[in-house]
Amino acid sequence: MSQLPRIQYTHTGIFCADLDMMVEFYRSKIGFIVSDRGVASTGHRLFFMTQDPEIHHQLVLFDGKPTGLPFNPINQLSFLLGSLEDLQAYYRKALEFGFAVDQVDHGNAWSMYFTDPEGNPIEMYVDTPFYTAQPCREPLDLSLPTGDILATTEAMCRRRPGFLTREEWIAATREQIRLQRA
């Protein structure tokens, strides 16, 4: 197989039924800023949003989504946080905002899920120091001390087949990628 260049996924664009409401939600409740705005060649208004000064946009919101669609094609928008403490801070904020939050221990990640005003599922997550085969969906209580959460996750992962540390999984995956490109 010919070698393909490495890619880095950086952003998602979604159509919105109420663009102004969605921009305000992602600004005030998720913490993005509007980095640019304009009108696309299709005539749709759009807003570029980011939380990273080195990435022009991590999210693009377009107007023009029809209302009353029978199915939402967006499975989830996932946002990686820097630490378990950051996830806990977002969790507390989500409760203040009145969001219905689902907390999940995936073994390799701690996650919380809620929806935006148009019903798009949002995942806020942080990687754990462990790997376990997916899917894995165990209870999580983000109100507990971080040490308790870490110990519970490690014990759960060690009980499941194929336990690895995150570093071991990264090394194995790096080797798979190397072999794929060779």
Buried (B, 14 or more C-beta within 10 A) or exposed (E): EEEEEEEEEEEBEBBBBBBEEBBEBBBEBBEBEBBEEEEEEEEBBBBBBBBEEEEBBBBBBBBBBEEEEEEEEBEEBBBEBEEBEEBBBBBEBBBEEEBEBBBBBBBBBBBBBBBBBBEBBBBBBBBBEBBBEEEBEBEBEBEEEBEEBBEBBBEBBEEBEEBBBEEEBEEEEEEEEEEEEE
